[in-house]
Amino acid sequence: MGASASNTPDVLEALRKGILSGEYLPSQTLTEASLCAHFGASRTTVKKALLLLEKEGLVSIEPNKSARVRAFTPQEVLELLEVRLVLERFVVRNAAVHITPRQLDALEQLLEEMKQAIGQKDLGGYSRCNQQLHQVIYSACSNRSAAELLCSVKARISRFDLKTILLPGRDRQSLAEHAALCQALREGDPERAEALAAAHVEGIREVLEQYSTLLL
């Protein structure tokens, strides 16, 4: 990051990436002065970026106080997963009908990169490809409002997805789940794609409930 991120979109993306990757920790204070110095950006630019992140649910801002990285309670995480489940089923079912050959090819490429990342024990790379794969699927949905809502919900709890992938064997299970989902999309099978997407989200919820420390 650094001084090159001088306008609102750049600062917004850098902050969002930092929050989702864990560079900025839950409840960590984000002062405008320090962010201005870090990004080489104006106070107005930083303020706009923080306000947008507040709308996304990634930071909280109190009147006359600094922003803080939003911290979620275990109950809030599980509730957001319930919301994600509903939206994911709808979006994936819709995407199965509208996905293009180019998007399907992109999914195959990302699956291959995910497989290579596992072989190299690069879980960070795996997670990045995982997120990109979901973005391709969501972009195939003709209902943009639903897709945007899903992206917003998923972003709020993505750090917990990253935690689950660290569990032994979870990376290969995740890869198998995504491969099956992509196959259903390639076959144009909305019912199967929806069921597989739902099972994937349910699996994340079950893991988080089983390993409750991941919710902290």
N, C-alpha and C positions, 0 to 999 in steps of 0.2 A: 504494500500500500504506500502511504507517504504523500509527498507534496504533489504528485501527479493527479491525485483525485481532488480536483479543485472545483468541480461543479456539482450541483445537487444530485443528478443521476449517479455520478461516480461515487460520491460520498455515501449515498444511500446504499448502493450495491456493496461497497466495501464494508460498511457497518453491518448490513444484513448478513453478508458472508461471515464476518467475524463472530456475530452472535450465534449463527447456526452451527459454525464449526467448533464453538466453545472457546474461541480466543477471548471473547468477552463473556464472563461468567454470570449466571443468574444473580440478580440483586447488585451487580457491580454498577457503580456510579459512572455516568458518562457526562463529564462536564463540557460545556460548549468551548471553553477556553482551551482545554487540552486537546479536544478534537480539531479545533481550528489549527492549532500548532502542528498536530500530527499530519493532517491532510493538506495543509497549506491552503485552507479554504476560509471564506469569510464567515462571520458569525451568522449572517442571514442564511447562507447555504447550509450550514450545519443545523441550524434551527429547523429549516424546512425538511431536511432529511430525518431529523428526530421526530417531527410531527407525523411524517408519513409512516415511520416505523411504529409509532404509537397506534395509528389506524390499523396497522397489520397485526397489532397485538404482541409485538416483540419488545417494546419498551413501554415504560410508564412514566408520565411526567406530572409532577405535582406543581401547583402554582408557586412561582418564586423559588422553585427548587430545581436541582439538577435532574436529568433523566436517569433512570435505572433500567438495566436489562430485566425484562419481565421474568419473574419466577413463578412457576405454576405448582400448585399443590398436587399431590398424587391423585386426588379426586378430580381435579380439573383436567389432568392429562387423560384420565380414563373417560371423562365426559366428552372431551374433544375427539377421542378415538371413536366414540359412538357416532358423533357427527360425521367424522371422516368416513365411517363405514357406509352410512346412508348415501353420502355424496359420491363416494368411490363407485358404488354399485351402479348408480345412475350414469355417471360420466363414462365408465368403462363400457357399459352396455351400448351407450350412444356411439362411443368411439369405434366399436366393433363394426358398426354399420357404415361409418364415414371415413375410416382410415384409408390412406392412399398407399399405393405401392412404394412411393419414396419414403413415407413414414415407416412402413414395414421394414424396408431395407435399413433404415436408421436404427430400428429396434434390434435387428440382427447384428449390426455392427457393435452396438452398445453391449449386447449380451456377450459377444466375443471378448470385448474389452473387460467386462466384469469377470469372465472366466480367467483371463490372463492375470487380472489383479489378484484373484484368489491364489493362483499358482505362485505369484510373487509375494504373497502375504502382505499385499498393499491394501489394507482395509480402507484407508482414506480414499484411494483411487476407486475402489469398489463402490464406496458410498457416493462419490461424485457421479459415477456412471449410472448408478441406481437412480439418483435424483433426475439425471438427464433423461433416462428411459421413461420415467413417469411423466416428465414434461412433454415428451413426444406423444405419449398416449393421450394426455389431457388436451394437447393441441388439436387432436383429431376429433374432439367432441364438438358438435355443432352448436351446443348450448354454451356460449361463452360465459354467461353469468354463473352457471353451475361450475364450470371449470375453474373460474377465478375464485369462487368461494372455496372450492376444494384446495386450491393452491394456498390460499390464506390460512385455512385450518391446518393443513399439512406443515406449513412453514413454522407454525407456533410450536409444534411438538416434534419437529424433525430431529432435534438433538437427542430425543429418546430413541428414535429409530437407530441413530448412530451408536447408541449404547448397546442395543440388542445385538448388533452385528459382531460385537466383541466376544460374545458367548461362544464356547467351543461348539463347532459344527453348525452354528447358525448361518455362517456365510454360504456354505454349500446348500443348505436347505433353502435359503433365500434365493440363490441362483436358480435352483430347480423350480421354485414357485414362479419366478419371473419368466423362465423359459416356457413353462406350461401356459402362462397367460399370453405370451407373445404368439405361441402356436395357435391358441384359440382365436386370437385377433387375425392371424394370417388366414385361418380357415373361415373367417367371417361368421363366427358362432357367438352371437350376443349372450345367449343364456349361459354357456360355459365360461365365457370371459367374465361375466358378472359374478358367477359362482366362485371362480378362482380368485378374483380380486377381493371378494368378501372374505374368503378363507385366509388370504394373505394378511389382511388387516386384523382379522380375529386372532391370527397367530401372533401378531405383534402384541395385541392386548393380553393374550394368555401368558406370553413371556414376561411382560412387564408386571403382571399380577403375581406370577410365580417368583420372580426375582424382584421383590418390592424395593430393594435398595437402588435399583435403576431409576426409580421414580423421584429420587432425591436430587 
